[in-house]
Amino acid sequence: MRILTLISRLLDYPDPLLWHHRNDLIAEIRLARTSLPRSADALIAFVKMLTDRNPMDAQEDYTALFDRGRSLSLLLFEHVHGDSRDRGQAMVDLMDLYQRHGFSIAVRELPDYIPLFLEFLASRPLSDIQEWLGDAGHILALLATRLRERQSPYAVLFDALLEIGQVQTDTSKLQVTVQAEVRDDTPAAMDKLWEEEATTFGGGQAGGCNAQQPLPADSLAAVKWVEGTRPPHPSHSQVATR
């Protein structure tokens, strides 16, 4: 399902290729209208909004949005397991799933990184896509709600994923939950987080959210309108091979 690869690219750190392929992105979304009757127009508007901006400004805002605090982390299991040991096993299981279906990773990236997960799903049948998006549905809906609370246009990407997965959520209940949350991306919250991590650093806990695991190196499939592998994200150590 090519639209999932497109959403993966849009949800990743903004690559200048997105600006170069603006018209191709829009054309691809229009072709996917049957899969996204509610979200297609919003996705097109998002692409136009993003590519009307200066790329460096878009990259700076992306980092401020997704890389400060944990509430908008694009690492799926961080929202399920946090820093617990269970997260390490969950990532091992996910890597095993990728390998059993012939999906090789060409970057040093945690397997639960949502854009990477979407690239995997793009190669699967619709029934698998809907099942696995359904399994992650609560997290995707929570992220969409948090993004809307911050008035971020990135919320439409998660709305599209929920539509593709046919995920039904209680939006009003999620809104109440999110409105009661304390922001974790403020300077004070970030200072507190760094203090807590400094206290536990070197404690030998396995499966922490900052652990980088060496992953198999092979070429990633790319859709026609994007050449090469996913661009390096400044906050994720990546080693791409062709």
C-alpha positions, 0 to 999 in steps of 0.5 A: 500500500503505497500511501503508507510509504508516503505517510511514513516519509511525511512523518519522518524528519523532513527531507528536502526530497519532499519539496522536490516531489511535492506534485508527486506526493499530491498525485499519489494521495489523489490516487489513494482517495478510495482508501482515504475518503475522509483524510485525502484532502487534509493530507493534500493540505498538509503536503502543501503547507509543509512544502510552502515552508522553508525546509530548515524551518520545517526541520527545526519545528519537527525536532521541537515537536517530536524530540522534546519530551516523551508524550509525542515520541515516535517510538511505539513501545515507549508509550507501552513499556516506557523504560521497563525491561519488557520493551527490549523483548518487545523490540526483539519480537518486532524484529523477528516479525520483520525478518520472518516477512523478509523486511530488512532494515538498512539503517541503525534505527529502533524497530518500533520507530513509527515511520519504519513500522509503516514502511514494513506495513506498506508491503503487507496485505490490507488485512495485515495492515488493518490488524496491526494498525488496529493493535497500535490504534490506541497509541495512534489515536492518543498521538493524534489527540495530543498533536491536535491539542498542540494545534499541530498539522501533523495530527492529520497523518495519524488521522489517516492511519486510523482511517486506513486501519478502520480504528474506532476511538472514543475521541471525547474521552481521549481529549479529556485525558490529554487536556489533563496531562502536564506538558513534558516538553517545557524547559522545566520538564526537560531539566527534570527528565535529564536529572532523572536519567542522570541518576539512573545512567550506568545502572545496567537496566536492559531495554531502555528507550535510549538503547541503540541496537545494531540492526541488519544492513540491507537496502530498503525499498523506496517508492518511485517518487523518493530516491534512496533510503530514509534521510538521517534524523539528527536525533537517531544514529543511522548508518544507511547502506545501498 
